[in-house]
Amino acid sequence: ARRGIKLVVVDVGEPKERVDAWFAAHPPPAGTRVVLDGNAEASHRWGQRRYPTTFVLGGGTIRHINRGFGPGYARRLDDWVAAELARAR
């Protein structure tokens, strides 16, 4: 099996029509899975407390959580993903 990145976007609390319209205007990368979490049950179970919250998983385990978006976010995300890809090899 090919190892790589899987992007899952979880939208919390918005109607499907609104989410579909937004992604029609702002297409995500190919292969992205968009799921709806209408009552925020899954998001809260995973530890989401602020928007956006980014989870990086490796081997089925949450390895990193980033709450919010600010300076250094892109660099942290790049580093975490690179570390998980290296670990998967």
N, C-alpha and C positions, 0 to 999 in steps of 0.2 A: 504494500500500500504506500502511496505517496504521502509523505509528511509535509505539512505546511501550515498555513494560517487559515483559520475559519473565522469569519467575522459574523457575529450575531448581534443585531441591533434589537434591543427590547424597548418598545415604546410603552410608557406607563400612563394609563388613564385617558387616552384620547380615542375618539371613535375611528374605526377602520377607514372610513371615507376620508377623513382628514389626513391620516397617516399615508394612505395610498396617494393622495393628491400631492403631499409634500415630496414623497420619494419619486413621483412622476416628474416633478420639477427639478429635483436634486438626486439623480440616480446614484445609488451606492456602487462600490466596486463590484465587478462580476462575482457571482457566487455568494454574495451577502444574503443572509437569511434575516428577514424582518419578522419579529413576533410581537404580539400584543399582550400586555399584562394589565388588563383593565382595572383590576382592584389593587394593583401593586403588591399582591401577595408574594409572588416569586421574587420580585425585586427586594422587598424587605427581608425575606428569608435569607437572601444572599448577602445582605449587609448594605444595601443601597440606602443612603441617607440624604444625599444631595444630588443635584442634576448638573452636569452629567456624571455618572459613575461608570468607570471603566474597570472591568475585571479581565485579568490575563490568567488563563488557565494553562496548565501543563500536566499531562497525564491524568486528566480528570480532576485535578485539584486546583483550587484558587491559589495562585502563587503571588499575585499582586493586585491591589485595589487602589485606584486613584479616584478620589472624590472631588468633584469640581473640575474647573479648567482654568489654568493660569500659567504663569511663566514656568518654563521648563517641562511642561506637560509632554510635548512632542518628543523631546529628548528622552525623558523617562520611559515613555511608551516604546520608542525604538529600542532602548537598552533592554527592557524587559522581554520584548518579543525576540530579540537576538539571543538573549540568554536561554529562552525556552526552546528556540530552534536548535541551539547548540546542545542543550540537554537531551533533546529528542534524537539526536544523531547517534 
